[in-house]
Amino acid sequence: MGFMEDAKQTAETAGRKIQDKWEDTTDAIGDKIDEKKADADVKKAEAERDSVQTRNELKEQMRNS
């Protein structure tokens, strides 16, 4: 029975390693998604800032005309 127990233990070890690798991969994908969302949020905030700045400059020009 030693062979069967060794095979079972090897299969369990392989299963754990596969599960660990899967979890690492899904974590890495989640991290990349979070990074892309943060970049998009920054770009949106910068565009909004530029829009407000341009609008304020135009209002100022209209007041001075």
C-alpha positions as CSV (number, residue, x, y, z in Angstrom):
1,M,0.0,0.0,0.0
2,G,3.0,2.3,0.2
3,F,2.7,3.0,-3.5
4,M,-0.9,4.1,-3.3
5,E,-0.3,6.3,-0.3
6,D,2.7,8.0,-2.1
7,A,0.5,8.5,-5.2
8,K,-2.3,10.0,-3.1
9,Q,0.2,12.3,-1.3
10,T,1.7,13.4,-4.6
11,A,-1.7,14.1,-6.0
12,E,-2.7,16.1,-3.0
13,T,0.6,18.1,-3.1
14,A,0.1,18.8,-6.8
15,G,-3.5,19.9,-6.1
16,R,-2.3,22.3,-3.4
17,K,0.4,23.8,-5.7
18,I,-2.1,24.3,-8.5
19,Q,-4.6,25.9,-6.1
20,D,-1.8,28.2,-4.8
21,K,-0.8,29.2,-8.3
22,W,-4.4,29.9,-9.3
23,E,-4.9,32.1,-6.2
24,D,-1.6,34.0,-7.0
25,T,-2.7,34.5,-10.6
26,T,-6.2,35.8,-9.7
27,D,-4.6,38.1,-7.1
28,A,-2.2,39.5,-9.7
29,I,-5.0,40.0,-12.2
30,G,-7.1,41.8,-9.5
31,D,-4.1,44.0,-8.7
32,K,-3.7,44.9,-12.4
33,I,-7.4,45.7,-12.7
34,D,-7.2,48.0,-9.6
35,E,-4.1,49.7,-11.1
36,K,-5.9,50.4,-14.3
37,K,-9.0,51.7,-12.5
38,A,-6.8,54.0,-10.4
39,D,-5.1,55.3,-13.6
40,A,-8.5,56.0,-15.2
41,D,-9.7,57.8,-12.1
42,V,-6.6,60.0,-12.2
43,K,-7.1,60.8,-15.8
44,K,-10.8,61.6,-15.2
45,A,-9.8,63.9,-12.3
46,E,-7.2,65.7,-14.4
47,A,-9.6,66.2,-17.3
48,E,-12.2,67.6,-14.9
49,R,-9.6,69.9,-13.4
50,D,-8.6,71.1,-16.8
51,S,-12.2,71.7,-17.8
52,V,-12.9,73.7,-14.7
53,Q,-9.8,75.7,-15.2
54,T,-10.7,76.5,-18.8
55,R,-14.2,77.4,-17.9
56,N,-13.0,79.7,-15.1
57,E,-10.5,81.4,-17.6
58,L,-13.3,82.0,-20.1
59,K,-15.6,83.4,-17.4
60,E,-12.8,85.7,-16.3
61,Q,-12.2,86.9,-19.9
62,M,-16.0,87.6,-20.3
63,R,-16.0,89.7,-17.1
64,N,-13.0,91.7,-18.3
65,S,-14.4,92.4,-21.8
